[in-house]
């Protein structure tokens, strides 16, 4: 009753073909070729930024960092304020319960 039942492997039904025999083939090495010379015009062009574009990029990056920082700080403050208010509520409820228990 408490012994596990091990399933038996089902036998295949229908036509059963013998396993295919695979014969090894020889490996043909490709003939060595000379490396192609590097093309002079295929290199990527360099990006040239004007001083105004550099200042705009720095200003944009600074703005993104400030906005993300403000959002993260506000979320941290929200969590801290919520935790403090829950702790105060717990103290008030505990005080009310203990005062009620002393009156009896």
C-alpha positions as CSV (number, residue, x, y, z in Angstrom):
1,X,0.0,0.0,0.0
2,X,2.8,2.4,0.9
3,X,5.2,1.2,-1.7
4,X,5.7,3.5,-4.7
5,X,4.5,2.3,-8.1
6,X,7.2,2.6,-10.7
7,X,5.7,3.1,-14.2
8,X,6.7,0.7,-16.8
9,X,8.1,1.8,-20.1
10,X,5.4,1.6,-22.8
11,X,6.2,-0.6,-25.8
12,X,6.1,1.1,-29.2
13,X,3.0,0.4,-31.3
14,X,2.8,0.3,-35.1
15,X,5.7,-0.2,-37.4
16,X,9.1,-0.1,-35.8
17,X,12.1,0.7,-38.1
18,X,15.6,-0.3,-37.1
19,X,18.0,2.6,-36.1
20,X,19.7,4.3,-39.0
21,X,23.4,3.6,-39.4
22,X,25.5,6.8,-39.8
23,X,28.8,6.3,-41.5
24,X,31.6,8.8,-40.8
25,X,32.8,11.0,-43.6
26,X,36.2,12.6,-44.0
27,X,36.8,16.2,-43.0
28,X,38.0,18.5,-45.8
29,X,40.1,21.4,-44.7
30,X,39.6,24.6,-46.7
31,X,42.6,25.9,-48.5
32,X,44.4,28.7,-46.6
33,X,43.9,32.1,-48.2
34,X,45.7,35.4,-47.6
35,X,43.9,37.9,-45.3
36,X,42.2,40.7,-47.1
37,X,43.8,44.1,-46.7
38,X,41.8,46.5,-44.5
39,X,39.8,49.0,-46.5
40,X,40.7,52.6,-45.8
41,X,37.2,54.0,-46.3
42,X,35.5,51.3,-44.2
43,X,36.3,52.9,-40.8
44,X,33.5,54.6,-38.9
45,X,33.4,58.4,-39.2
46,X,34.1,60.4,-36.0
47,X,31.4,62.5,-34.5
48,X,32.3,66.1,-34.2
49,X,30.4,68.1,-31.6
50,X,30.2,71.8,-31.5
51,X,30.7,73.6,-28.1
52,X,27.0,74.4,-28.0
53,X,26.1,70.7,-28.5
54,X,28.5,69.7,-25.7
55,X,27.0,72.3,-23.3
56,X,23.5,71.1,-24.3
57,X,24.4,67.4,-23.6
58,X,25.9,68.3,-20.2
59,X,22.8,70.4,-19.3
60,X,20.5,67.6,-20.4
61,X,22.4,65.0,-18.4
62,X,22.5,67.2,-15.3
63,X,18.8,67.8,-15.6
64,X,18.1,64.0,-15.9
65,X,20.3,63.3,-12.8
66,X,18.6,66.0,-10.8
67,X,15.1,64.8,-11.7
68,X,15.8,61.2,-11.0
69,X,17.4,62.1,-7.7
70,X,14.5,64.2,-6.6
71,X,12.1,61.4,-7.4
72,X,14.1,58.9,-5.4
73,X,14.5,61.2,-2.4
74,X,10.7,61.9,-2.4
75,X,10.0,58.2,-2.5
76,X,12.3,57.6,0.4
77,X,10.7,60.4,2.4
78,X,7.2,59.0,1.6
79,X,8.3,55.6,3.0
80,X,9.9,57.1,6.1
81,X,6.8,59.3,6.9
82,X,4.5,56.3,6.4
83,X,6.7,54.2,8.7
84,X,6.7,56.9,11.4
85,X,3.0,57.4,11.3
86,X,2.3,53.6,11.5
87,X,4.7,53.5,14.5
88,X,2.8,56.3,16.2
89,X,-0.5,54.7,15.5
90,X,0.8,51.4,17.0
91,X,1.9,53.3,20.2
92,X,-1.5,55.0,20.6
93,X,-3.4,51.8,20.1
94,X,-1.1,50.0,22.6
95,X,-1.6,52.8,25.1
96,X,-5.4,52.7,24.7
97,X,-5.4,48.9,25.2
98,X,-3.2,49.0,28.3
99,X,-5.3,51.8,29.8
100,X,-8.5,49.9,29.2
101,X,-6.9,46.8,30.8
102,X,-5.9,48.7,33.9
103,X,-9.5,50.1,34.5
104,X,-10.9,46.6,34.8
